[in-house]
Amino acid sequence: MPIDTIALEKAIKRAIPVTHLEIEDQSSGCGDNYAIVLVSEAFQGKTTLARHRMVNELLKDQIAQMHAFSQKTYTPAQYDELQAKASS
């Protein structure tokens, strides 16, 4: 059964405080391949690996139903810095 973006968004927002979230279905709508950009204060002080493990654990049921899943995780300060670089 394919995962839809709304279910994915709800699962994420239920588990951690979200400052910014982008969910992209990269499978042309069939729900088998998602990429997310997730910004949360919950990532403060955590390594990238720890952040990814945290997200993988909270979405383990959904990820098990997908063909592919990729994520980029940032703290609010990191994301603001990234946005500033992109706009300059």
N, C-alpha and C positions, 0 to 999 in steps of 0.2 A: 504494500500500500504506500503510495507516494506521500511525502511530507509536504504540507503547504506552508507558505511563508508566515501566515497568521499563527499557526500552531507553534512554529519555531520561535516567533517573536514573543508569544505569551510565555513559553517555557523559559526563555532567557530573562524576561522582565519579572517573572515570578521569583526567580532565584537570586538575582543580584540587582543592585541599583544601577540603572543605565543612564548615562549622560547622552550617548549617541549610539545609534544602531543602524547599520545598513545590511540588508539581506538581499543577496542577488541569486536568483535561480539561474544557474548556468547550464541548465539542461533543456532549454527551450520549453519550459512549462511542465515537464513531466515529474519534477520534484525529486530527482535522483542525484543532483549535484548542486551544492550550495556553497557560496562564499560569503563570509560575514566580516564586517568591520564593527568591532565592539569597543566602546569607550566606557570605562567604569572606574569609580573611586576604589572599588574592591580590588583593583589590580595594583594599587599603590604598594611599593616595597616588594613586589613579587617579580621574579624573573619571567622572561617570555615563556619558558618551558612550564613554569608553575601556572601561569595564566592559561596556557593551552590545555594543560591537564585539568584545571578547574572547569573550563568550558566543556571539554570532552566528557568529564564526569557528569555534569549537569544535563548534558544532551545525549547521554549514552544510548537511550532508547531510540531517539530520533536518528542519530548517526548510524545505528545498526541497520536502519532501513534505507540508507543512502548508498549510492555508488561512490561518491566523493564529497568531501567536506574540507574547506579551507577557512582559516580564520586569521585575522589581524586584530591584535588586542593592544589597547593603549590606555594610559591614565589620561584624565582630562588635560593635564599640563602637556603631556607628550602629543596629544592630538591637536591642541592649540598651536603648538610649535610647528607641527607638520602642516597645518593649514596656513600658517604665516609664511612658511617657506614656499608653499605652492602658489600663494598669491603674490609673491614678490618676484 
